[in-house]
Amino acid sequence: MRKLVIASSLGLILSGVVLTGMEWWEWERQTAIALGHMWVGFFFIVIFPMYSWDHIQGHSYRLREWSWVMVSGMLQLISGLGLILTGVILWLWGREAFELPRTLHIGLTLVISAALLIHYRARK
């Protein structure tokens, strides 16, 4: 399950960067990338909460003292839930309807990217 979460996170991050930063792509490709981004996002909605809960339960003994692993894990949990919430809002109302969820979605993508990197590199 860990590899699925990492793969879906990286897929969402990369497709999100392409969607936000590459306005010059042909519309057909951008639509295909957006559709893939949404499907991987739906998959992420299902596996992220399950994996997070299981991961927290499995490593609860480490959560009693502050460390980079704990802080980056908390950032992943909070930003992951925020990404799910803002992603659903953007899916239901579109990216042109509200500016705040779109900006938060982009910002939280950067936060979860940094948190994943810190969590991966931190001494356990």
PLY file of the C-alpha trace (Angstrom):
ply
format ascii 1.0
element vertex 124
property float x
property float y
property float z
element edge 123
property int vertex1
property int vertex2
end_header
0.00 0.00 0.00
2.94 2.32 0.72
4.15 2.12 -2.88
0.64 2.87 -4.16
0.43 5.99 -2.00
3.88 7.16 -3.10
3.17 6.43 -6.77
-0.21 8.18 -6.69
1.30 11.16 -4.83
4.09 11.51 -7.36
1.65 11.06 -10.25
-0.63 13.73 -8.85
2.25 16.11 -8.19
3.72 15.72 -11.67
0.39 15.93 -13.49
-0.57 18.94 -11.36
2.67 20.71 -12.24
2.04 20.02 -15.91
-1.53 21.30 -15.66
-0.65 24.51 -13.84
2.63 25.36 -15.51
2.19 24.32 -19.12
-0.54 26.47 -20.63
0.97 26.09 -24.09
0.12 22.39 -24.47
-2.42 21.30 -27.02
-5.92 21.12 -25.60
-6.32 17.38 -26.25
-3.21 16.53 -24.25
-4.13 18.89 -21.46
-7.59 17.36 -21.26
-6.12 13.84 -21.10
-3.70 14.90 -18.35
-6.55 16.58 -16.44
-8.68 13.46 -16.73
-5.78 11.29 -15.53
-5.17 13.72 -12.67
-8.80 13.42 -11.58
-8.83 9.61 -11.74
-5.61 9.31 -9.75
-7.12 11.87 -7.35
-10.17 9.65 -6.83
-7.85 6.73 -6.16
-5.89 8.93 -3.71
-9.13 9.80 -1.87
-9.63 6.11 -1.16
-6.12 4.94 -0.29
-4.66 7.98 1.49
-6.92 7.95 4.59
-6.63 4.16 4.94
-2.85 4.18 4.63
-2.48 7.21 6.91
-4.53 5.62 9.67
-2.69 2.31 9.39
0.70 4.07 9.29
-0.12 6.17 12.36
-1.30 3.09 14.27
1.82 1.15 13.29
4.24 3.87 14.35
2.38 5.31 17.34
5.30 4.52 19.65
7.46 7.04 17.71
4.88 9.84 17.95
5.52 10.60 21.59
8.61 12.72 20.93
9.21 15.46 18.38
11.30 14.58 15.36
11.56 15.47 11.67
9.72 12.27 10.82
6.79 13.22 13.03
6.62 16.81 11.80
6.82 15.79 8.14
4.22 13.08 8.72
1.86 15.62 10.30
2.42 17.95 7.35
1.63 15.09 4.96
-1.57 14.24 6.80
-2.83 17.82 6.99
-1.84 18.76 3.45
-3.19 15.45 2.07
-6.58 16.06 3.66
-6.50 19.67 2.42
-5.66 18.50 -1.09
-8.57 16.06 -1.02
-10.96 18.78 0.17
-9.81 21.44 -2.30
-9.64 18.84 -5.09
-13.28 17.89 -4.55
-14.27 21.58 -4.52
-12.36 22.18 -7.77
-13.90 19.06 -9.32
-17.46 20.04 -8.38
-17.34 23.73 -9.28
-14.41 23.94 -11.70
-11.11 25.73 -11.40
-12.50 29.03 -12.66
-15.27 29.32 -10.04
-13.15 30.02 -6.94
-9.62 31.36 -6.76
-8.92 30.41 -3.12
-9.31 26.60 -3.48
-7.14 26.65 -6.61
-4.40 28.64 -4.87
-4.62 26.42 -1.77
-4.45 23.30 -3.93
-1.25 24.51 -5.59
0.26 25.58 -2.26
-0.63 22.32 -0.54
0.93 20.43 -3.44
4.21 22.18 -2.70
3.84 21.46 1.02
3.14 17.74 0.54
6.04 17.49 -1.93
8.45 18.98 0.61
6.99 16.87 3.43
7.35 13.67 1.40
10.98 14.51 0.66
11.74 15.36 4.30
9.94 12.22 5.52
11.88 10.07 3.08
15.27 11.62 3.94
14.79 11.93 7.72
16.59 9.57 10.07
14.14 7.06 11.46
0 1
1 2
2 3
3 4
4 5
5 6
6 7
7 8
8 9
9 10
10 11
11 12
12 13
13 14
14 15
15 16
16 17
17 18
18 19
19 20
20 21
21 22
22 23
23 24
24 25
25 26
26 27
27 28
28 29
29 30
30 31
31 32
32 33
33 34
34 35
35 36
36 37
37 38
38 39
39 40
40 41
41 42
42 43
43 44
44 45
45 46
46 47
47 48
48 49
49 50
50 51
51 52
52 53
53 54
54 55
55 56
56 57
57 58
58 59
59 60
60 61
61 62
62 63
63 64
64 65
65 66
66 67
67 68
68 69
69 70
70 71
71 72
72 73
73 74
74 75
75 76
76 77
77 78
78 79
79 80
80 81
81 82
82 83
83 84
84 85
85 86
86 87
87 88
88 89
89 90
90 91
91 92
92 93
93 94
94 95
95 96
96 97
97 98
98 99
99 100
100 101
101 102
102 103
103 104
104 105
105 106
106 107
107 108
108 109
109 110
110 111
111 112
112 113
113 114
114 115
115 116
116 117
117 118
118 119
119 120
120 121
121 122
122 123
